[in-house]
Amino acid sequence: MGHKSWLGIILLFFVTLATGGIALADGETPPARDPKQPVDEAYTAKIRKYTTAPYFSSPLVDYLPASKTVPTPEVVLGDVAGAPGILPYAEDVYKYMRLLEKATPRVKVVSIGTTEEGREMIAVAVSSEANLKNLEQNRQRLAKLADPRATHLDDTEADKLVTESVPVYYITGTIHSPETGAPTALMELAYRLAVDESPYVREIRDGVITLITPVVEVDGRDRMVDLYKWHLAHPKDFYPPLIYWGKYVAHDNNRDAMGMTLKLTQNVLNTFLGWNAQVLHDLHESVPYLYDNTVGDGPYNAWVDPLLVDEWQMIGARNVADMTRFGMPGVFTHGDFDTWSPGYLMFLAAMHNGISRLYETFGNGGADTRERTLQPDEYARTWFKPNPPFPKALWSQRNNNNYEETGLLTSLHYFNENKRLFLKNFYLKGKRSIQKPSAEGPAAYVLPADDPRASVQADVLRIMLKQHVEISRATSAFQVMLPVKKEKKAGKSADTEEKPKPASPTTRDFPVGSYVIRMDQPYSRVADALLDYQYWSPEDPQTTPYDDTAWTFGELFGVQVARVTDSKVLTVPMERVTDLSPFGGVKGEGVVFAIDNHAEPALASLRYRLKDASIDAAEEPFQVGEHKFSRGTFLIRGVSRSDLDAVTKTLGLQAVALAAAPPIKTHPVRAPRIAYVHTWISTQSEGWWRLALDNLQIPYDYMSTQALAKIPDLNAKYDVILFPPVTGNAAPNAIVQGTPTAWGNPLPWMNTPETPNLVGKNDSTPDMRPGLGWDGLAKLQSFVRNGGVLLTALDTSQFAIATGMANGVTSTTSEKMKIVGSIVGTRLVDAASPIAYGYDEKVSAYCDDGPIFSVTSIIGGRRRHLGPAVTSRPTGRGTKDDPDFVIGRPASETPDEPEKELWEAPQPTNDQSFNNPRVIPPANRARVILRYADAKDLLISGLVENGNEIAQHPAVLDVPSGSGHVVLFSINPVYRGETENTYSLVLNTILNFDSLNAGRKDADQK
Ligand SMILES: [Zn+2]
């Protein structure tokens, strides 16, 4: 078929669609253009040209209405939205939105903050002239619905407000930078909403305020556009993968809705709540052709209101129905996304009484038109995908824009048709949040004033404030009743008598100044979800959790959080806290200042800030008067009382002046020179570590494995090398070799005329492909041998083991075990190690399936698995405890197996030691700092299945290597701004880098 006739058929097809091919329900407004309004013919022709098949479009977007006064996206793009070869920078998108604002009273643009690299974020409101004129009055009405305390929970008054209010539907685009289609789709959507006079669009404009943030990850967008331009300039070459998105994190920028560490999360939440929006609809591109994953699959988050679940079903089902009626293939809901974790950007709405929504449309990772071949599971017809995508199709960015815009327009229209219901639900969800104490409970969460980790407690409270949660402070001491725990019934077959347990306390006292997070507030839901515990059943029908299964903040931050069900707590005298006033400082007079060690990360900040002070660590606990100080206490000299007072106040640390230094063993705590190493494979996991160090103001030199390999003498420049996880499971040879260089072209990550934004404040290289290399590995090994400290975690620990830097440690991964982003129990094994300073015996930690470490005393040896098979005597004569004997010879004594715990290295037997140079001398053996808890105590929050495989195994190890150390982590100590409890395991390693052998029992043995 010739090109011309094909076009003719398409045009005919479009005309058919537009003139009523669709069956309508009674009274329904047809989704069709207004025949009286002229069409922008040139623009419309291009829309059709760039759409690869007629069924990849709809009567809502297959034309563009013309306007004499309002410019189309073409004025900025030079072509239509979704045109091949065109990706606008955020700046260009903003320029267009501001042109719209100038040209029509139906558009208003506001600045909503900046990114980590200082780029602007905006929100664009599109609605009728009258709605935008009355924005402030409308906002006040919506605010009363958002906080029903304003109307004393009076439903009649709420109904009146519901009738008078215009709802706000908030759409956010391109948080994931390689998912590139949303900005142009949203430019064109804004134009349509402002200009189109069809009854369908007019109803949306008059009935709803559509709020649009066209680019959420602005830093990443500009980098992505750079790369695409590079690709256009070098069409035959591979182009570099987008290794940095924002300054810190890549794909995980959509997992920040709990920790609120990134500006983009804070800016979007402030906008969502500032406008009192009802919906937050986030646009992604990874699934053909449109997956409304809002409805998703189970398990659903246990803290959302069932009303929200109904809303998901309503909107999702209707969305699919509308687009299916247009004849658009591959539109579906449900699917394999579970709705458990509240970490996603859109879930900010679910946790703040709104409606969270998310689209995955199909993107080409740029604006090329390409033939796309799908995997069988993508084109399979299933119960939730009766009209699946094609196995193969030519796909364009215009197709993507058609799907995004059609989905959004039908959603907006349906939302408008049912806005009274959604506004009433919005009010009811707020009301039910306020009624939580008397409905399901709890009444409050209390963070006691006497928590020894005050600075970390303050960090948790700061996150609550970022989440717009109200915090109060008790102005007197108080007592609450504790819930009665149900006694577990003893099994009938139990023949041993249970010891009577001591009666559990029935009340709990809290001191004056304790923080109270009341549950009778509109955003109680988010506080409840973050502070409560999670349980994911190993029998759950969902066998592949989509993300973390646990996030309990009290455990991850290591602060005390009491869930109080006694509603008397709400009558305690208290005052609102809007700002966490400074605390800490210096108490008393003396010559030396002591700061007790409770593993607060702020201690490391202090060390770096007091560069010229002398600080020592107490190697033993000690007592001065009534005051007990723990092991690791800082003893500070060489700083004035007033200087120390000022610094400790900003850091929230309490210093005590002592008349004399305590008579105990100490060693210096130093501020070492840190090399911080990343790969060019991925910066996702290390980004969270970088963010944590920057927040703590701990300086480091940031470098790639390539750069490290070029430093002639690492020991001359650095004391500590931090090598955070790469992906969590990068292979050792990938770290050494990088990406193959035997074929292909160099992949530069550098600023060039085509890529002015690429580097930002991060790193650069002329070719991303080479890894550490064998030279680099040798340098790393000699750095450790000559006394340096190398700190690794997860895959970089496996790399250290595989390359012979951690003798006597083996690592395995499990097939059966499932610990999916869970919080597990660990136990202190060696409290005298400086790495353990400040920690109690039980430490909660974040774990994601291992790796499983074992220690041995013989190189190449494997820790024997003490499974049930070897614990009992073999079949033979006598009772279970009798020795067996062999007929016709003297009885022999069975040698005792060397008894060792699972986390310990077994002593070699005489036979194993005989003439064996592979036996590791005791002083060179791995020192286990933390181990995983016993299987029955492993699960603290989330999912633990077959945890016996990792139970009792080492979780944190200090391995002497030459005169240096390699420190290995099986838990991830620094993760998503949520794991402050374990930060100090890393920071202690840094500060005590030249005294890690302190307290080591076998250090002098040979
Ligand atoms: Zn995405």
Boltz pocket constraint, residues with backbone or C-beta under 6 A from the ligand:
constraints:
  - pocket:
      binder: B
      contacts: [[A, 176], [A, 179], [A, 283], [A, 284], [A, 285], [A, 286]]
      max_distance: 6.0
